[in-house]
Amino acid sequence: MENIIWFDKEGDITKWESQCLPIGNGFLGASMFGGVRRERIVLNEKSLWAGGPCKNRPDYRGGNKRERYKYVAEVQKLLAEGDYENAVKQLPELTGDGDFGAYQLLCDAVLEFEIPDGEPSDYIRKLDLDKSLYSCEFTLGGARYSREAFASYPDKVIAFKFSCSEKMSFTLKLDKTHPSKIFAEGNSLVYNGAVEDNGMRFDARFTVVTDGKLDISDCITVRDFSETVIYFTAATDYEMKYPNYRNGIAPEAVTAHIAKSAAAIGWADLYQAHYSDYSAMYGRAEFSLDNADDLPADKLLEAYRNGERAAMNRMETLYFQYGRYLLISSSREGALPANLQGVWNESNCPPWCCDYHINVNLQMNYWGAYNTNIAETAQPLIDFLDSLREPGRVTAAEYYNIVSDEKHPENGWTAHTQCSPFGWTAPGWDFYWGWSTAAVAWLMQNIWEYYEFTGDKQTLREKIFPIMRESARFYTQWLRYDEKQDRLVSTPTYSPEHGPVTVGNTYEQSLIEQLFIDFLAASSELSEEGELQVKVREMLPKLKPYHVGKTGLLKEWFEEDEPDFDRSQIQQNHRHLSHLMGLYPGKRITSALPEVMNAAIMSMNDRGDESTGWARAHRLNLWARTGDGERAYRLLRGLLGDCTFENLWDFHPPFQIDGNFGGSAGIAEMLLQSHEGVIRILPSIPSEWKSGAFKGLCARGGFVVDAEWENGAVTALSVLAKNGGECSVTYPTNDSVTSARLKLKAGETAKII
């Protein structure tokens, strides 16, 4: 069955986050509603941001206050002495300051169509995930109207086509614009200006090719046409390079070339190049369940909530592919990584600035990049983290007294909860959400797994390892021995985003431990050995992150069994499960540690299932790792039934795309796992998925797996070794689990069943 999100009625143009259908190419985004007489197209260019260095902020320092390490040391001293009251009084000194900025809407394009009165018939608007193509069609007054759009990564353009079986006319005007000039240039409407806050220059153009009469002034009017194509492109003068973040290139020079080239190539050939590029990634993986029903998305969601089995099968497979579609559409090499809304945004004041939150959200965006076989989408994340190293050294110096100089040029970098494209690596302006010393350690898992899944040693050596090495170097200098806890600790720590400030919480200890393990593994792969590796190896066993409390739960705070522990700030059903990072996405809490695993399961039961969209996606992945398919499926049902808009975007609320990405990754985690050194097929399969199939899911080591099953037993199974090597595979058969050991050459496929 084709993977299509479709509606049989036009969307409400005032309800962007629930009604629009999105397309994107990593750089540009557009979202549409399928309006019959009036259409709104929300347009985005991902680097268009307020904030950062500019004439109005000549002293911009990425939020870093000076010499905060003095206050950090004082807080550490007071916490070690048990003087919690005075330690808390110092916390406002451990914050960042300045204008953070926000992701900006480029503009709205509003189209007014001159078409007959009356109600349309045979209306359908759809987003074809398999083809990466948006379309809207209807019949009115005896004529058939068609509108299509796609976003091309190869040609850096979004193309819109309007056609009709009879002659028609429309006007396109720009709305919600920044300070700018809007004018005609040949057959193009040019929108050229700068963001008021920081002077970031931008240029966007709409180049028109039509068989009708074209008039362009400060808007576009096309009359009496059968077919019109508009090629849209946009660019800014942003550059991901510290400290200025400007490339000095006039954006109009970039867009003029792209638009001219696109118009010369034409719709058909542009789409073919787009489809070839997109399908080469998207087409690698599939997930299907029997007896899936095909309904308009709003009716599908309603049927899903009502527990109709065919609709549930359809919704779950469609949601899996939608997460992959969204990641391909919002994260491509050369662009910034996917932000809190991917690449789509309708506001100049979006929720949480539509930024890069790194205490779960940015990490979750890329959980599905590897196991769902679209590893290329993680390249922007790797590049972005590399760009944060220089400003992150300023934060390391000012807040941790870890200084990089000529003698030690890469002595350590860090960042906290909230990052921007302008190198904001300082803590946030409130300690209780803005301080997160181990957030970067968490991000190192994302980029190390790029190598684990792909085996791309060149990218490991040239890009990933230098980032990990400098991060590991930072933490070796930051950790200190705590006599009371008898271990090396990070201090002060705050478990996102609740509880008291403590010493060595599980969140930070576990993430630093995983980084040290992964750093040593990366060093081994590259045959790197030196003082840093020796130091990391010596410190690793002294972190001791996991402790089971008196209640049997896994401790989130080391001190929580103590009688004077402050419980007033703990929320019983809090959305974050920060102390369980070692279970997922980490790899430390496994069946090899049954006591810790049991404590983690008890902790998840204690915290509960109901939460925000992204938090349910996290819980889904956590339960999948335990092997409890029924509980994982309950979380999936909650995510899709309670936290999904009609257009299948996740809501926090409001819309936040990490839930989509985390949900897609979680479905893959239910179908295949490889974190324990064994490829497990259907490790967390629920009884509702009695029969089905998947293809193209990835395991660590560069193995790609296809499988089919009936009544929970695998009936077909094959493994492709992209890089060659050995692997063990386990899979359920009738009333048992069967194992196979494979040794394959690069490119060889083994058909097990």
Secondary structure, DSSP 8 states (H G I E B T S, - for coil): ---EEEESS---TT-HHHH-EEEE-SSEEEEE---SSEEEEEEEETT-EE-SSBTTBTT--TT--TTTHHHHHHHHHHHHTT-HHHHHHTGGGG---S---EE---EEEEEEEE--SS--EEEEEEEETTTTEEEEEEEETTEEEEEEEEEETTTTEEEEEEEEEEEEEEEEEEES--SEEEEEETTEEEEEEE-TTT--EEEEEEEEEESSEEEESSSEEEEEEEEEEEEEEEEESB-S-TTT-B----HHHHHHHHHHHHHHH-HHHHHHHHHHHHHHHHTT-EEEETT-----HHHHHHHHHTT-HHHHHHHHHHHHHHHHHHHHHH--TTS---BTTBT----SS-GGGG-EETTTHHHHHTTHHHHTT-GGGGHHHHHHHHHHHHHHHHHHHHHH-----SSSTT------SEE-TT---S--SSHHHH--TTHHHHHHHHHHHHHHHH--HHHIIIIIHHHHHHHHHHHHHH-EEETTTTEEE--SB--TTSS--BSS-HHHHHHHHHHHHHHHHHHHHTT--SHHHHHHHHHGGG-----B-TTSSB-SSGGGGSTT---TT--TT-S--GGGTTTTTSSSSSTTSHHHHHHHHHHHHHH-S---HHHHHHHHHHHHHHT-HHHHHHHHHHHHHHSB-TTS-BBSSSB-THHHHHHHHHHHHHHEE-TTSSEEESTT--TT--SEEEEEEEETTTEEEEEEEETTEEEEEEEEESS-EEEEEEEEETTEEEEEEEEE-TTEEEE--
